Amino acid sequence: TAYNDAVAALNPRLNAYITTTPELALEQAQAADARIAAGDATALTGIPIAVKDLFCTEGVRTTAASKILEPFIPPYESTVSAKLKAAGAVTLGKANLDEFAMGSSNITSGYGPVENPWKRAADQDAKLVPGGSSGGSAAAVAARIALAATGTDTGGSIRQPAAFTGLAGIKPTYGRCSRFGIVAFASSLDQAGPMARNTEDCALLLNAMAGFDEKDSTSAQREVPDFTKALNRGVKGLRIGIPAEYRLEGTNPEILALWDKGIEWLKTQGAEIVEISLPHTKYGLAVYYIVAPAEASSNLARYDGVRFGKRVDGVDLIDMYERTRAAGFGPEVKRRIMIGTYVLSHGYYDAYYLKAQKVRNLILRDFTTAFETVDAILTPTAPSAAFGLGEKMDDPVTMYLNDVFTVPASLAGVPAMSVPAGLNAEGLPLGLQVIGKHFDEETVFAVSAAIE
Ligand code: GLN
């Protein structure tokens, strides 16, 4: 009840939830109490969480923050949210996000932007973005109107909002969590993961979220370790790579200083710092912004006014498609569909899509080579702290630059976590990113916990 009240009080300002489900939450909380009394509770039983509104939830409206899905009430539950429910977590509601998870500041949501609960020390009036696309999840946890949240990360959507709001968040290895029932953006990149106040909460959530699922052919047949056991391992003797290519010219000095601090912390705790090279890093953004829109244009073809959600009638079928899609999709989604369709079209496929796939492979190879000599890699999560609502909006490419440090790990499918690493001079949180080997989230947790 306390959490429901807090949501009701704060959500009108923050807009962190698109849909709140107070009655359902109470019901689930009562069931959790009964479970606790019966002695059959898990660590998550009774824990109030926010679920990103990209996860289909049975009987509860799911929008992906798009008007095209407005009236959609899924008849089934995503595997990840079902697992959290089964563990006894209580769902407070569906968290806001960028439309179809396309964005880095939550401003492309068809349900309005989300406000970051953090403020610049010297300017309490300026509204800041919470990052994106999991901006509602981030704002809800940062404002304490959820104890933890689910996010999804295609090119940084868990890590960057976690950094902007002072949270921990992990994008697990591609295949670690099932994608079944998550509205698809770019299927070869999308991964679910937890966002929470610290690494321990993330480990507890990921324990419940991860695991093979026969309903997702890309989910991995891998044993799920108890991630909490890795938290106290320490970093003594670990080799931590520092990639030279992430020291981009023009990077904000406060971000470079933060990175140096992180390096110092790990060194003091006994880690060995190793300079490494990830030579194809500079192609990361270009590759991502070809591959992700290409897959998106194909995934979004299903919103045709026939099968899901909204329909705007027309004189014939084609006219109905066009009117439905014109009215239902926002400008960023339309831009991605056009880019994606273009790079996949006959005559351009080889020059863009095929080339991007080849370079993606080189980026993956960069990581495999680096991981022959290091156990984990440390970088900043984002090139800046949270910026003002309304900034970086004139030109989509400026917005895409936010993802410069997060997309390479997505393209390679390796696990990566953003861990809170203190505040900048304006009193805003900053995050460091720890990248690990495929299916070695444990080392990622160990290093992140040592930084936290
Ligand atoms: N900001 C990136 C994009 O706009 C990543 C989004 C995501 O990870 N879902 O595509």
Boltz pocket constraint, residues with backbone or C-beta under 6 A from the ligand:
constraints:
  - pocket:
      binder: B
      contacts: [[A, 100], [A, 101], [A, 102], [A, 103], [A, 104], [A, 132], [A, 133], [A, 152], [A, 153], [A, 154], [A, 155], [A, 156], [A, 157], [A, 158], [A, 185], [A, 292], [A, 399], [A, 403]]
      max_distance: 6.0
